[in-house]
Amino acid sequence: MILQRLVGNVYSVLVEILLWIIPIGGFIASGIVLSGWYSSFHIGYALLGLIGGILLDVILFGPLIILFNIRSSLRNIENK
């Protein structure tokens, strides 16, 4: 039981970290790659990468976050 909670907590922290890394990485990578390696950083491309990263977060991690919220709500009901 303790190991289950530990794994669940570590997994939720890992998801939280990835939720921040993906949009930031998309912002930086598309600002550099889409504008070309030898030209300057373009904010328009970077914003497209940021939006793409947020959409990727919603699609990939949205269901997991809903499950985490359900788990938290069930734990609160169980403790009452």
VEXVO-789372 format. One record per residue: x, y, z of N, C-alpha, C in turn. Coordinates in steps of 0.02 Angstrom, whole numbers, plus 50000, padded with zeros to 5 digits. Layout:
% VEXVO-789372
XYZXYZXYZ;...
***
This chain:
% VEXVO-789372
500414994050000500005000050000500435006350000;500975006250038501415012150040501765013049973;501965007549943502315008049879501835010649824;501205008649828500715011149779500645018749783;500615021349844500555028549852501185032149830;501765029149844502405032149823502445032549747;502275026949714502295026849641501795031849612;501195032149641500695036849617500915044049625;501225045649682501465052449694502045054249647;502505049549638503075050949594502825051849522;502345047749502502085048249434501725054849423;501355057149472501015063549465501515069349463;502065068849500502585073949496502925073849428;503055067849401503355067249334502905070349281;502255069049286501775072049238501785079549244;501805082149305501825089449315502445092449283;503015089249291503635091749261503575091749185;503315086249157503235085849084502735090949058;502235092549098501745097649078502085104449068;502625105749104502985112049096503525111549042;503855105849037504415105148990504195105248918;503635101848903503415101248833503255108048801;502855112548832502735119048799503365123448796;503775123248849504395127248848504865124648794;504915118048788505335115148735505065116648666;504405116548658504105118348594504235125548576;504195129948626504325137048616505045138148591;505515135148626506225136148608506385132748542;506175126448535506365122648475506065125548412;505435127448413505145130148352505385137148338;505565140948389505865147448377506525147048342;506895141648355507545140748323507485136948258;507135131148259507125126748201506695129548145;506095131848159505665134248105505915140648074;506295144548112506555150648083507215149448045;507475143548050508095141848016508675142248065;509155138048056509715137648103510155143748101;510195147148044510675152648038510365159448043;509715159848047509385166348054509215167548127;508915173148140508765174948209508145171348235;508055171648300507485168648334506855172548317;506335169148293505705172448275505175170948327;504885176048355504385175248408503745172148382;503565173448319502955170548291502995163048288;503555160348264503645153148262503675150248333;503985153948378504035151648446503345151148478;502915156048465502235155748492501835149848463;501955148348399501635142448370501875136048405;502505135748421502765130048458502485129548528;502385135348560502085135448627501365132948624;500985135248576500295133048568500275125548552;500725123348509500755116248493500935112048554;501385114548596501565110948657500985110448706;500615115948711500025115848756499495111048730;499385110948664498905106248636499135099048646;499775097748639500045091148652499945089148725;500045093848770499915092548841499185090748853;498735094448823498025093148833497835086248807;498095084548749497915078148718498235072248756;498875072748773499215067148804499085066548879;499095072148914499075071848987498405073949017;497955076348977497295078249002496925072549036;496875066749004496545061149037496895058949101;497555059349103497915057449164497755062249221;497715068549206497565073549258496845072549284;496395070849239495705069349261495705063349308;496095058149291496135052349335496445054149402;496955058449402497265060649465496755064349508;496345068549477495835072249514495305067549542;495115062449504494635057549529494925053749588;495565051849582495895048349637495925052649700;496075058949691496105063449748495415064349779;494905065049738494225065749765493995059549802;494165053649775493985047349809494355046649875;494975048849877495365048649939495055053349991;494815059249970494485063850016493835060950042;493455057749999492825054650020492965048850069;493485045050054493665039350097493885041650166;494215047350171494455049750235493905052950278;493345054550248492795057750286492425052750329;
***
